[in-house]
Amino acid sequence: MHPSPPTPPFNALAARRLREALGMGPAHVAYGLRAQYGLAVPPETVMAWERGTAAPTSQELTALAGVLWCSPGELLAAATTLREHRIARAMAPEDLARRIGLDVKAYLRMEESGRWRGNERQTAALATALALGPRELLTVTGRHEQLADLLRSAATTRWQAYVRPLAKLLPLDRGRLEQVLQQLHADYQARMVSTNSWGVDLTDSSDGQAGKEYLERIDEHFWALVQY
């Protein structure tokens, strides 16, 4: 038996504001959930959702959005996982799998495990279907460490060799990606030259500290240059 998927990150304050804007009470919401969607949710549960002491399931979230005349995404805090982004777009797994060219069972295995295994074309289709920017795409596909490793190599060696593997990770314009990698490489090398120009003993553990610190935050420098 598979464990239940985690509850989406519900935005309790947004739910209350949307309900009040419609002039509805918790009892009206509960009635709508039952009459329109067949969900037996008492007013007390609606109030618990709005207080943040409980959260709706995915099915209840979609129904609540219908009752409150909003999209599911308006009832969610910032989405971070693939499943949360899908729910925010009110897409069924079958619909998303079809749009990105995957068997639905294969897609659900990726969603539940948090490990994206799609190819370059499917990754680009995923970004389009869920309207994901490059940084959001990296988050939902769990490729942060892979990105950081490639960026560190690009900064410390020949950056040209890493354009292609990075292009497979991110739906960025290739020309723009080349500019960013070239700048990362130049910035890192400038820090190393600045350090060594003072004649520091190369065996000294403090040598190259500026370069080391730059590499530790290489992903932050990358996104700052990309400006997404």
ZAMARGU-4260 file (C-alpha; in steps of 0.2 Angstrom, whole numbers, plus 5000, padded with zeros to 4 digits):
<rodrens>
0) 5000/5000/5000 | 5007/5017/4995 | 5008/5031/5008 | 4997/5046/5005 | 5005/5060/4996
5) 5010/5075/5007 | 4997/5089/5009 | 5000/5104/4997 | 5006/5120/5006 | 4989/5128/5010
10) 4988/5147/5011 | 4976/5148/5025 | 4975/5167/5025 | 4971/5168/5006 | 4957/5156/5009
15) 4949/5167/5022 | 4951/5183/5012 | 4944/5175/4997 | 4929/5168/5006 | 4926/5185/5015
20) 4927/5194/4998 | 4913/5184/4992 | 4902/5187/5007 | 4902/5169/5012 | 4903/5161/5029
25) 4911/5144/5033 | 4894/5136/5032 | 4891/5142/5015 | 4908/5135/5009 | 4904/5118/5018
30) 4887/5118/5009 | 4896/5122/4992 | 4908/5108/4994 | 4894/5095/4998 | 4882/5101/4985
35) 4894/5104/4970 | 4908/5091/4974 | 4900/5078/4985 | 4912/5082/4999 | 4906/5080/5017
40) 4916/5094/5025 | 4908/5102/5040 | 4910/5121/5043 | 4922/5117/5058 | 4934/5109/5046
45) 4933/5125/5035 | 4937/5136/5050 | 4952/5124/5054 | 4959/5126/5037 | 4958/5145/5039
50) 4966/5145/5056 | 4980/5134/5049 | 4977/5120/5061 | 4972/5108/5047 | 4974/5108/5028
55) 4963/5101/5014 | 4968/5086/5004 | 4972/5088/4985 | 4954/5084/4981 | 4947/5096/4994
60) 4959/5110/4988 | 4953/5108/4970 | 4935/5109/4976 | 4938/5123/4988 | 4945/5133/4974
65) 4929/5130/4964 | 4918/5136/4978 | 4928/5151/4980 | 4929/5155/4962 | 4948/5155/4961
70) 4962/5144/4954 | 4970/5131/4966 | 4986/5140/4965 | 4978/5155/4974 | 4976/5144/4989
75) 4993/5138/4989 | 5009/5145/4997 | 5024/5146/4986 | 5025/5129/4977 | 5042/5120/4977
80) 5039/5102/4972 | 5033/5095/4955 | 5017/5089/4963 | 5013/5107/4971 | 5016/5115/4954
85) 5004/5103/4945 | 4991/5106/4958 | 4993/5125/4957 | 4990/5123/4939 | 4974/5113/4942
90) 4981/5099/4931 | 4978/5080/4933 | 4993/5069/4932 | 4986/5061/4916 | 4985/5078/4907
95) 5002/5083/4912 | 5010/5066/4908 | 5002/5067/4890 | 5008/5085/4887 | 5026/5081/4891
100) 5026/5064/4882 | 5027/5052/4897 | 5017/5037/4902 | 5006/5042/4917 | 5013/5029/4928
105) 5031/5034/4924 | 5027/5052/4928 | 5019/5048/4945 | 5034/5038/4950 | 5045/5053/4947
110) 5032/5065/4956 | 5031/5054/4971 | 5050/5050/4972 | 5055/5068/4969 | 5067/5062/4956
115) 5065/5069/4938 | 5071/5057/4924 | 5064/5065/4909 | 5075/5069/4894 | 5079/5086/4887
120) 5063/5087/4876 | 5052/5081/4891 | 5060/5093/4903 | 5057/5108/4891 | 5039/5102/4889
125) 5037/5101/4908 | 5043/5119/4910 | 5031/5125/4897 | 5016/5115/4904 | 5019/5122/4922
130) 5025/5139/4917 | 5041/5136/4926 | 5056/5148/4925 | 5074/5140/4925 | 5076/5142/4944
135) 5059/5134/4948 | 5063/5120/4935 | 5079/5116/4944 | 5070/5115/4960 | 5056/5103/4955
140) 5068/5092/4945 | 5080/5091/4960 | 5096/5095/4950 | 5103/5109/4961 | 5119/5099/4966
145) 5121/5094/4948 | 5120/5112/4942 | 5132/5118/4956 | 5145/5104/4951 | 5145/5109/4933
150) 5146/5128/4937 | 5161/5125/4948 | 5170/5116/4934 | 5165/5129/4921 | 5173/5143/4932
155) 5189/5133/4936 | 5192/5125/4919 | 5187/5128/4901 | 5169/5135/4902 | 5166/5131/4884
160) 5165/5113/4888 | 5150/5115/4900 | 5139/5124/4889 | 5131/5109/4882 | 5128/5099/4898
165) 5121/5115/4906 | 5109/5118/4891 | 5102/5101/4894 | 5098/5106/4912 | 5091/5123/4909
170) 5079/5130/4896 | 5090/5145/4893 | 5095/5154/4877 | 5112/5146/4872 | 5120/5163/4868
175) 5115/5170/4885 | 5121/5154/4894 | 5138/5156/4886 | 5139/5174/4892 | 5135/5170/4909
180) 5148/5155/4910 | 5161/5166/4903 | 5158/5179/4916 | 5158/5167/4930 | 5175/5160/4924
185) 5182/5178/4923 | 5175/5182/4940 | 5183/5167/4948 | 5200/5169/4939 | 5200/5187/4944
190) 5199/5182/4962 | 5213/5169/4961 | 5224/5181/4952 | 5221/5195/4965 | 5225/5183/4979
195) 5241/5176/4971 | 5247/5193/4966 | 5252/5197/4984 | 5264/5183/4983 | 5255/5171/4995
200) 5264/5155/4998 | 5254/5142/4988 | 5256/5129/5002 | 5247/5141/5014 | 5229/5135/5017
205) 5222/5152/5017 | 5228/5155/4999 | 5214/5156/4987 | 5201/5160/5000 | 5192/5172/4989
210) 5191/5159/4975 | 5185/5146/4987 | 5171/5157/4994 | 5166/5162/4977 | 5164/5143/4972
215) 5154/5139/4988 | 5141/5152/4982 | 5143/5148/4963 | 5124/5145/4960 | 5119/5162/4968
220) 5132/5171/4957 | 5125/5161/4942 | 5107/5166/4945 | 5111/5184/4949 | 5119/5185/4931
225) 5105/5176/4923 | 5093/5188/4932 | 5078/5176/4934
</rodrens>
